[in-house]
Amino acid sequence: MADLAVSTGTTDGFFRRWEASGAAERANYSMFLNELCDLLDVPRPDPAGPDDERNAYVFERAVPFPNPDGSTTVKRIDLYKRDCFVLEAKQGSDRVEAAEPFSLTPPRRMRRGTAVRGTAGWDAAMYEAKGQAELYVRNLPASEHNPPFIIVADVGHSIELFSDFSRQGRTYIPFPDPRTHRLKLRDLAEAEIRERLKQVWTEPLALDPSRRTAKVTREVAAKLAELARSLEHSCYAPDLVAHFLMRCLFTFFAEDVGLLPKDCFTAMLSRLREEGRITAFPDMAGSLWATMKTGGFSPILMQSVLCFNGGLFDQATALPLTDEQIGLLIDSGRKQWREVEPAIFGTLLERALDKNERHKLGAHFTWRGQTEFQVNLKLGLTPRLDGPRGWTDPEVGRGWTPRLDEVGPRGCAPCVCHREIGNAAKPPANPAAEGTRDITDIDAKGTIGEST
């Protein structure tokens, strides 16, 4: 790999060099991708050999496509890295300014390449390139897992990312979202963008949002479990504790997603603790929650807040907290609540419901993987009982591993709420997949025990 330090000089040089290119995909794509690897500080692709089983990271990786008559046609992936991505390269061209009217110089004919950028034709070409890459994925040898990423690159112009962390190979969606999955060349000036692309090359599964969700959820669950136990030891009824924590959790979530002013509730808790006024917490939190029920001006926040209906704030009771308990609540509030598994709310709701009422509503919480198991059976996928845990798609005969399986069943988010599905098939016996869950049964590691 070239010794290329990432600096303003090298990135600007890379940008100027490749912005000047155009309409020459076959001539330019391998050179562009090699220099992109240098910029990302990842190894360049390896030389290809005669045995495709050894061609794990190469240009022009051969993929046999079956024909109706039983023969095969060999097509080639522009750049392939096993267990990471399939990359399809194109190169369009920029718009050419029209010649001056009445000019005596005849206009020069310019190649357009894949399509003229900024036109509907170019958008269609990029979409077709994604479809082409998906066909490569579906025709990879059965011995190879589907890669989690598809990359569509317009050489010297843009890079588009699509992900399927289930590795089923059926649906690749824009990553991280439809608004930001297309990276322009100049976006690579940002260290965060370069790091994201580097992970696609080196640790693609680390970009799986469910992994971050599972990690944050485990951390939050551990704090909540400790706080719930502490409150119940203070002789508060479990349903009272559950409803109180539900209101706290929703308030944390609301301030994280912009439904309330950013960090307003967490900052209020920190201020009360720093000023030694934690005895004022029940009145202040109760006042805030009463205003959230109706909407309007909050004297606690000194500004207007939205109306939150649904009954969560019908009872605005806030429990008195000790210094240690409010510290646990503050630690929970500092987490990224956008990434917390919503099933935490369901777990608390189940605790708050009377058993008879819970049965009437059909509210029952199970390991999320159990629900995925039943869905996968409905999709015609076969559980793989030998070797690594996962599923086999009978259409292609190739195994894939669900994203939650990579986290581990006892590291998954606590629960999901659903109605009982009668005699639906059950997954293989798993201690984390049976019975209901209780927030106080989550141990310090964030794993989930059985409720009594």
C-alpha positions in Angstrom: 0.0 0.0 0.0 1.3 3.4 -0.9 2.5 5.5 2.0 -0.1 8.2 1.8 -0.7 10.5 4.8 -4.2 11.9 4.9 -3.8 15.7 4.8 -5.3 18.6 3.1 -2.7 18.4 0.4 -3.2 14.7 -0.4 -7.0 14.9 -0.3 -7.1 18.0 -2.5 -4.7 16.4 -4.9 -6.9 13.3 -5.1 -10.0 15.4 -5.7 -8.5 17.5 -8.4 -7.0 14.5 -10.2 -10.2 12.6 -10.3 -12.7 15.4 -10.9 -10.9 16.1 -14.1 -11.6 12.5 -15.4 -14.8 11.3 -17.0 -16.6 9.0 -19.4 -13.9 6.3 -19.3 -15.0 3.7 -16.8 -12.9 0.7 -18.0 -9.7 2.9 -18.3 -10.1 4.6 -14.9 -12.0 2.5 -12.3 -9.2 0.2 -11.0 -6.8 3.1 -10.8 -9.4 5.2 -9.0 -10.2 2.5 -6.5 -6.5 1.8 -5.8 -5.9 5.4 -4.9 -9.1 5.5 -2.9 -7.7 2.6 -0.8 -4.6 4.6 -0.2 -6.7 7.6 0.9 -8.7 5.3 3.3 -5.5 3.6 4.6 -6.6 0.2 3.6 -4.8 -2.4 1.5 -5.2 -2.4 -2.2 -6.8 -5.4 -3.9 -4.7 -8.5 -4.4 -3.6 -9.9 -7.8 -6.2 -12.4 -9.0 -5.3 -16.1 -9.4 -6.7 -19.0 -11.3 -8.6 -20.4 -8.3 -11.6 -18.1 -7.6 -11.9 -19.6 -4.1 -8.7 -17.8 -3.3 -9.8 -14.6 -5.0 -11.2 -13.0 -1.9 -10.2 -9.4 -2.6 -9.7 -8.7 -6.3 -10.7 -6.8 -9.3 -12.8 -8.5 -12.0 -13.9 -11.4 -9.8 -15.5 -14.1 -12.0 -19.1 -15.1 -11.2 -20.9 -17.8 -13.3 -24.5 -17.1 -14.3 -26.7 -20.1 -15.2 -28.4 -20.1 -18.5 -31.8 -21.7 -19.2 -30.1 -24.4 -21.4 -27.9 -25.5 -18.5 -24.8 -23.7 -19.7 -23.2 -20.8 -17.8 -22.1 -17.3 -18.7 -19.2 -15.8 -16.8 -19.6 -12.2 -15.7 -17.2 -10.2 -13.6 -17.5 -8.0 -10.4 -15.6 -4.8 -10.8 -14.2 -5.1 -7.2 -15.1 -7.8 -4.7 -14.1 -8.3 -1.1 -15.4 -11.4 0.5 -17.7 -10.9 3.5 -17.5 -7.1 2.9 -18.9 -5.8 -0.4 -19.6 -6.1 -4.1 -18.6 -2.9 -5.9 -20.0 -1.9 -9.3 -18.2 0.9 -11.0 -19.5 3.4 -13.6 -18.3 6.7 -14.9 -20.5 9.4 -16.2 -19.6 12.8 -17.4 -20.4 16.4 -16.5 -22.6 18.7 -18.6 -20.8 20.4 -21.5 -21.5 24.0 -22.0 -23.2 24.8 -25.3 -21.0 26.4 -28.0 -21.2 30.1 -28.6 -23.9 31.0 -31.1 -22.6 31.7 -34.6 -19.2 30.4 -33.6 -17.0 29.4 -36.6 -15.4 26.6 -34.6 -17.3 23.4 -34.8 -18.2 21.8 -31.5 -16.0 19.0 -30.3 -17.6 15.6 -29.8 -17.2 14.5 -26.2 -17.8 11.1 -24.7 -20.7 10.9 -22.3 -19.7 7.7 -20.5 -22.5 6.0 -18.5 -24.7 9.1 -18.6 -24.6 12.8 -18.1 -24.5 13.5 -14.4 -27.5 15.4 -12.9 -29.9 13.9 -15.4 -32.7 11.4 -15.0 -30.6 9.1 -17.3 -27.7 9.2 -14.8 -30.1 8.4 -11.9 -31.5 5.4 -13.8 -28.0 4.2 -14.6 -27.0 4.2 -11.0 -30.1 2.3 -10.0 -29.4 -0.3 -12.7 -25.9 -0.6 -11.4 -27.2 -1.5 -8.0 -29.5 -4.1 -9.6 -26.5 -5.5 -11.4 -24.5 -5.8 -8.2 -27.4 -7.6 -6.5 -27.4 -10.1 -9.3 -23.7 -10.8 -8.6 -24.5 -11.3 -5.0 -27.2 -13.9 -5.8 -24.9 -15.8 -8.1 -21.9 -16.0 -5.7 -20.8 -19.6 -5.0 -22.9 -21.3 -2.3 -19.8 -21.6 -0.1 -19.6 -17.8 0.3 -21.9 -15.6 2.5 -23.6 -12.7 1.0 -21.6 -9.5 1.7 -23.3 -6.9 4.0 -22.6 -4.1 1.5 -23.1 -3.2 -2.1 -21.2 -0.1 -3.4 -22.0 1.7 -6.6 -19.2 4.1 -7.6 -19.3 6.8 -10.3 -15.5 7.1 -10.7 -14.3 10.6 -9.7 -17.8 11.7 -8.7 -19.7 9.8 -6.1 -19.9 6.6 -4.0 -23.3 5.1 -3.0 -23.6 2.6 -0.1 -26.4 -0.1 0.3 -26.5 -2.5 3.2 -28.2 -5.8 4.1 -26.9 -6.8 7.6 -29.1 -9.8 7.7 -26.9 -11.1 4.8 -29.9 -12.7 3.2 -29.0 -10.9 -0.1 -32.6 -10.1 -0.9 -32.9 -6.4 0.0 -30.0 -3.9 0.1 -31.2 -0.6 1.4 -29.5 2.8 1.4 -26.9 3.2 4.2 -27.0 4.9 6.6 -30.3 6.3 5.2 -31.7 7.4 1.8 -30.7 11.1 2.3 -27.0 10.4 3.0 -26.1 7.2 1.3 -24.7 9.0 -1.7 -21.3 10.4 -0.9 -19.9 13.0 -3.3 -16.1 13.0 -3.9 -15.5 16.1 -1.8 -17.3 14.5 1.1 -14.2 12.4 1.6 -12.5 15.5 3.0 -14.4 14.7 6.3 -12.6 12.2 8.6 -15.9 10.7 9.7 -16.9 9.8 6.1 -13.4 8.3 5.4 -13.7 6.3 8.6 -17.2 5.0 7.6 -15.8 3.9 4.2 -12.8 2.3 5.9 -15.1 0.2 8.0 -16.9 -1.0 4.9 -13.5 -2.3 3.8 -12.3 -3.7 7.1 -15.2 -4.2 9.6 -18.5 -3.8 7.8 -20.6 -5.6 10.4 -19.4 -3.0 13.0 -21.6 -0.5 11.1 -24.8 -2.6 11.8 -27.1 -0.2 13.7 -28.6 -3.2 15.6 -25.2 -3.8 17.2 -25.1 -0.2 18.5 -28.7 -0.5 19.6 -28.0 -3.7 21.5 -24.9 -2.2 23.2 -26.7 1.0 24.3 -29.8 -1.0 25.4 -27.7 -3.3 27.5 -26.1 -0.3 29.2 -29.4 1.4 29.8 -31.1 -1.8 31.0 -28.4 -2.4 33.6 -28.9 1.1 35.0 -32.6 0.8 35.0 -32.5 -2.6 36.7 -30.3 -1.2 39.5 -32.7 1.8 39.9 -35.8 -0.4 39.9 -34.4 -2.7 42.5 -33.4 0.3 44.7 -36.9 1.8 44.4 -38.6 -1.4 45.2 -36.3 -1.9 48.2 -37.6 1.5 49.3 -41.1 -0.2 49.6 -42.6 1.3 46.4 -45.0 -1.0 44.6 -43.7 -2.6 41.4 -46.4 -1.1 39.2 -45.8 2.4 40.7 -42.0 2.0 40.0 -42.8 0.8 36.4 -45.0 3.7 35.6 -42.5 6.2 37.1 -39.7 4.7 35.0 -41.8 4.7 31.9 -42.4 8.5 32.2 -38.6 9.1 32.8 -37.6 6.9 29.9 -40.1 8.6 27.5 -38.9 12.0 28.6 -35.2 11.0 27.9 -36.3 9.8 24.5 -38.3 13.0 23.8 -35.4 15.2 24.6 -33.1 13.2 22.4 -35.3 13.2 19.3 -36.3 16.8 19.5 -39.8 16.5 20.9 -38.5 18.4 24.0 -35.6 20.9 24.2 -32.3 19.0 23.9 -31.1 17.5 27.2 -33.6 19.6 29.2 -34.7 16.8 31.6 -31.1 15.4 32.1 -29.8 18.9 32.7 -32.6 19.5 35.3 -31.6 16.3 37.1 -27.9 17.3 37.1 -28.6 20.8 38.3 -30.8 19.5 41.2 -28.0 17.1 42.2 -25.2 19.7 41.9 -27.1 22.3 43.9 -28.1 19.7 46.6 -31.9 20.2 45.9 -32.9 16.7 45.0 -35.9 17.0 47.4 -37.4 19.3 44.8 -37.3 16.6 42.1 -40.9 15.2 42.6 -42.5 18.6 42.4 -40.4 19.7 39.4 -40.7 16.5 37.4 -44.4 16.3 38.3 -45.0 19.8 37.0 -43.1 19.1 33.8 -45.1 15.9 33.2 -48.4 17.6 33.9 -47.6 20.2 31.3 -46.6 17.5 28.8 -50.0 16.0 29.2 -51.8 19.1 28.2 -49.2 21.0 26.2 -48.4 24.7 26.8 -46.0 26.8 28.8 -43.8 24.9 31.3 -42.5 26.9 34.2 -39.8 24.3 34.7 -38.4 24.6 31.2 -39.4 28.3 30.8 -40.8 27.6 27.4 -43.8 25.9 25.7 -43.9 22.1 25.2 -45.9 19.9 23.0 -49.0 17.9 24.1 -48.2 14.2 24.7 -51.4 12.2 24.6 -51.9 8.5 25.0 -52.3 8.4 28.8 -48.7 8.0 29.8 -48.8 11.3 31.7 -52.4 11.0 33.1 -50.7 10.3 36.4 -47.8 12.7 36.8 -46.5 11.3 40.0 -42.7 11.4 40.5 -41.1 9.4 43.2 -38.6 11.0 45.7 -35.1 9.9 44.9 -31.9 9.6 46.9 -28.6 11.0 45.7 -27.6 7.6 44.4 -30.9 7.0 42.7 -30.9 10.3 40.9 -27.3 9.5 39.8 -28.5 6.3 38.2 -31.2 8.3 36.4 -28.7 10.9 35.2 -26.4 8.1 33.9 -29.3 6.7 31.9 -30.3 10.0 30.5 -26.8 10.6 29.1 -27.2 7.6 26.8 -28.1 7.9 23.1 -31.9 7.3 23.4 -32.3 7.3 19.6 -30.5 4.0 19.7 -32.3 2.3 22.6 -34.4 -0.7 21.7 -38.1 0.3 22.2 -38.8 -3.0 23.8 -37.5 -1.6 27.1 -40.8 0.4 27.2 -42.7 -2.8 26.5 -40.9 -4.6 29.4 -41.9 -1.9 31.8 -45.5 -1.9 30.5 -45.8 -5.6 31.1 -44.7 -5.2 34.7 -47.2 -2.4 35.2 -50.1 -4.4 33.9 -52.2 -6.6 36.1 -51.8 -10.2 35.1 -55.5 -10.6 34.1 -55.4 -7.3 32.1 -52.2 -8.4 30.4 -53.8 -11.7 29.3 -56.8 -9.7 28.0 -54.6 -7.4 25.9 -52.4 -10.3 24.7 -49.4 -8.4 25.9 -46.6 -10.9 26.2 -42.9 -10.3 25.7 -40.4 -12.7 24.1 -36.9 -12.6 22.9 -36.8 -10.7 19.6 -35.1 -13.6 17.9 -38.1 -15.8 18.5 -40.3 -13.5 16.5 -37.6 -13.4 13.7 -37.5 -17.2 13.8 -41.3 -17.4 13.1 -41.1 -14.7 10.3 -38.2 -16.5 8.6 -40.2 -19.8 8.6 -43.0 -18.0 6.9 -40.5 -16.7 4.3 -39.6 -20.3 3.5 -36.1 -20.2 5.1 -34.8 -23.3 6.7 -33.0 -23.2 10.1 -29.5 -24.5 9.9 -29.0 -27.1 12.6 -25.4 -28.0 11.9 -22.4 -25.6 11.8 -22.9 -21.9 12.6 -26.3 -20.9 13.7 -28.4 -19.2 11.0 -30.7 -19.9 8.0 -30.5 -21.4 4.6 -32.4 -19.9 1.6 -33.6 -22.9 -0.4 -33.6 -20.8 -3.6 -29.9 -20.4 -3.7 -28.8 -23.0 -1.1 -26.5 -20.5 0.6 -26.6 -19.9 4.3 -26.9 -16.5 5.9 -26.8 -15.3 9.5 -29.4 -13.0 11.1 -27.9 -9.8 12.5 -29.3 -10.5 15.9 -27.6 -13.9 15.9 -24.3 -12.1 15.6 -25.0 -10.2 18.8 -25.9 -13.4 20.7 -29.3 -14.2 22.2 -28.5 -13.1 25.7 -27.0 -9.9 24.3 -30.1 -8.9 22.3 -32.6 -6.3 23.2 -34.9 -7.4 26.0 -38.2 -8.1 24.4 -40.8 -7.4 21.7 -44.6 -7.1 22.3 -46.9 -9.3 20.2 -50.0 -11.3 20.4 -49.6 -15.0 21.0 -49.5 -16.9 17.6 -51.3 -20.1 18.8 -49.4 -23.2 17.8 -46.8 -21.4 15.7 -43.4 -23.1 15.5 -40.9 -22.5 18.3 -37.2 -22.0 17.8 -34.6 -24.3 19.3 -34.6 -24.3 23.1 -32.9 -21.2 24.3 -32.9 -20.0 27.9 -33.3 -16.4 26.7 -36.2 -17.2 24.4 -38.8 -18.5 26.9 -41.0 -16.9 29.5 -41.7 -13.3 30.2 -39.1 -10.7 31.1 -38.8 -8.4 34.1 -36.8 -5.3 34.1 -35.4 -6.2 37.5 -34.2 -9.5 36.1 -31.6 -7.8 33.9 -28.2 -8.4 35.5 -25.3 -6.0 35.5 -24.1 -7.3 32.1 -27.5 -6.4 30.6 -28.6 -10.0 30.2 -32.2 -11.1 30.9 -33.4 -13.6 33.4 -36.8 -15.2 33.9 -39.6 -13.6 35.7 -41.5 -15.5 38.4 
